[in-house]
């Protein structure tokens, strides 16, 4: 008899949702950087993640700014870069991936907060400010850093 493996949806990463990532065995999508292909892999051990891999699938194809903060150290947000529309897995042919994902390393045993900012969003006023609600295209918290963990894929839609 073949063992059944089921994939568990952790959350839907969208501009309207805050996703809590649980500290238990989960299944996630592994993104192969630059190819636009994804493979499903079941993670069985680590409660945290060693890095975040971000793709920009903004429905209006705008550039987003990516911010992270170390909640454990009560640190302010630090901008990790901007990411143009990714194409690729965003409903266009794989060979037309416009950009590679942006990779954000995480600190081991620390809790992090991630925000993708859209300065062109309504009521944002052109500000690249992760603390201003109308500018937040995606906010994910808490994310546990784990040097032995896998990466956490995120799609900004």
C-alpha positions as CSV (number, residue, x, y, z in Angstrom):
1,X,0.0,0.0,0.0
2,X,1.4,3.4,-1.0
3,X,1.6,6.0,1.7
4,X,-0.6,9.0,1.0
5,X,1.0,12.5,1.3
6,X,-1.3,15.4,1.6
7,X,-0.4,19.1,1.1
8,X,-1.5,21.5,3.7
9,X,-2.3,25.1,2.8
10,X,-0.7,27.4,5.3
11,X,-2.3,30.6,4.1
12,X,-3.2,32.7,1.2
13,X,-0.6,35.4,0.8
14,X,-2.5,38.5,-0.5
15,X,-2.5,42.2,0.1
16,X,-5.5,41.9,2.4
17,X,-4.3,39.1,4.6
18,X,-1.9,38.7,7.4
19,X,-0.6,35.1,7.5
20,X,0.5,33.3,10.6
21,X,3.0,30.6,9.9
22,X,2.7,27.7,12.3
23,X,5.6,25.8,13.9
24,X,4.6,22.4,12.7
25,X,5.3,20.1,9.7
26,X,3.9,21.7,6.6
27,X,4.0,21.4,2.9
28,X,5.1,24.3,0.7
29,X,6.1,25.1,-2.8
30,X,9.7,25.2,-3.7
31,X,10.5,27.8,-6.3
32,X,13.4,27.2,-8.7
33,X,14.9,30.7,-9.1
34,X,14.8,32.0,-12.6
35,X,12.8,29.2,-14.2
36,X,9.3,30.1,-13.0
37,X,8.7,26.4,-12.2
38,X,7.5,25.2,-8.8
39,X,7.8,21.8,-7.2
40,X,5.8,20.7,-4.2
41,X,7.8,19.4,-1.3
42,X,6.6,18.3,2.1
43,X,8.6,19.7,5.0
44,X,8.7,17.4,8.0
45,X,11.0,18.9,10.6
46,X,11.9,22.5,10.9
47,X,9.5,24.9,12.5
48,X,11.0,28.0,10.8
49,X,12.6,29.3,7.7
50,X,16.2,30.2,6.7
51,X,15.1,32.8,4.1
52,X,12.1,34.3,2.2
53,X,12.0,34.0,-1.6
54,X,9.7,36.7,-3.0
55,X,8.1,37.0,-6.4
56,X,6.1,40.1,-7.5
57,X,2.8,39.0,-9.1
58,X,1.1,42.4,-8.6
59,X,-2.1,42.4,-10.5
60,X,-1.4,45.9,-11.8
61,X,2.2,44.9,-12.6
62,X,3.8,47.6,-10.4
63,X,7.1,47.5,-8.6
64,X,6.9,46.7,-4.9
65,X,9.5,47.5,-2.1
66,X,10.3,44.7,0.3
67,X,10.9,45.4,4.0
68,X,11.7,43.1,7.0
69,X,12.1,43.8,10.7
70,X,13.5,41.7,13.5
71,X,10.6,41.6,16.0
72,X,12.8,39.7,18.6
73,X,15.2,42.7,18.8
74,X,12.3,45.2,18.4
75,X,14.2,46.6,15.4
76,X,12.8,49.0,12.9
77,X,12.0,47.9,9.4
78,X,14.9,47.6,6.9
79,X,14.3,47.9,3.2
80,X,15.8,44.8,1.4
81,X,15.2,46.1,-2.2
82,X,12.5,46.7,-4.8
83,X,11.1,44.1,-7.1
84,X,9.5,44.8,-10.5
85,X,6.7,42.6,-11.8
86,X,8.0,39.1,-12.0
87,X,6.1,37.6,-14.9
88,X,6.9,33.9,-15.0
89,X,4.5,32.1,-12.7
90,X,2.3,35.2,-12.9
91,X,0.2,33.8,-15.8
92,X,2.8,34.4,-18.6
93,X,4.9,31.8,-20.3
94,X,7.8,30.5,-18.2
95,X,10.5,31.7,-20.6
96,X,9.3,35.3,-20.1
97,X,10.2,35.5,-16.4
98,X,10.9,39.3,-16.2
99,X,12.9,39.1,-12.9
100,X,14.5,36.7,-10.5
101,X,13.0,36.5,-7.1
102,X,14.4,38.6,-4.3
103,X,15.9,36.5,-1.5
104,X,15.8,37.8,2.1
105,X,17.9,35.8,4.7
106,X,16.4,35.4,8.2
107,X,18.1,35.5,11.6
108,X,18.2,32.1,13.4
109,X,15.7,31.8,16.3
110,X,14.4,35.3,15.7
111,X,10.8,36.3,14.8
112,X,10.5,38.5,11.8
113,X,7.8,40.7,10.1
114,X,7.7,41.1,6.3
115,X,5.9,43.9,4.4
116,X,5.7,44.5,0.7
117,X,5.0,48.2,0.0
118,X,3.2,49.6,-3.0
119,X,3.8,53.4,-3.0
120,X,1.3,53.8,-5.9
121,X,-1.6,52.2,-3.9
122,X,-4.7,54.2,-3.2
123,X,-4.3,56.4,-0.1
124,X,-0.6,55.7,0.1
125,X,0.4,59.1,-1.2
126,X,3.5,57.8,-3.0
127,X,5.3,56.8,0.2
128,X,7.5,53.8,0.6
129,X,6.5,53.3,4.2
130,X,6.0,49.8,5.7
131,X,4.3,51.2,8.7
132,X,1.5,52.9,6.7
133,X,-1.5,50.6,6.3
134,X,-2.7,51.7,2.9
135,X,0.9,51.2,1.5
136,X,1.1,47.6,2.6
137,X,0.5,45.3,-0.4
138,X,1.4,42.2,1.7
139,X,2.1,41.8,5.4
140,X,3.2,38.5,6.9
141,X,3.9,38.0,10.6
142,X,5.2,36.1,12.5
143,X,8.0,34.3,10.6
144,X,10.4,32.3,12.6
145,X,14.0,32.3,11.4
146,X,15.7,28.8,11.5
147,X,19.2,28.2,10.1
148,X,18.2,24.6,9.4
149,X,14.8,25.5,7.9
150,X,13.7,25.6,4.3
151,X,12.9,28.8,2.4
152,X,9.5,30.4,2.6
153,X,8.0,31.3,-0.8
154,X,5.9,34.5,-1.1
155,X,4.0,35.9,-4.0
156,X,2.9,39.5,-3.8
157,X,-0.3,39.8,-5.8
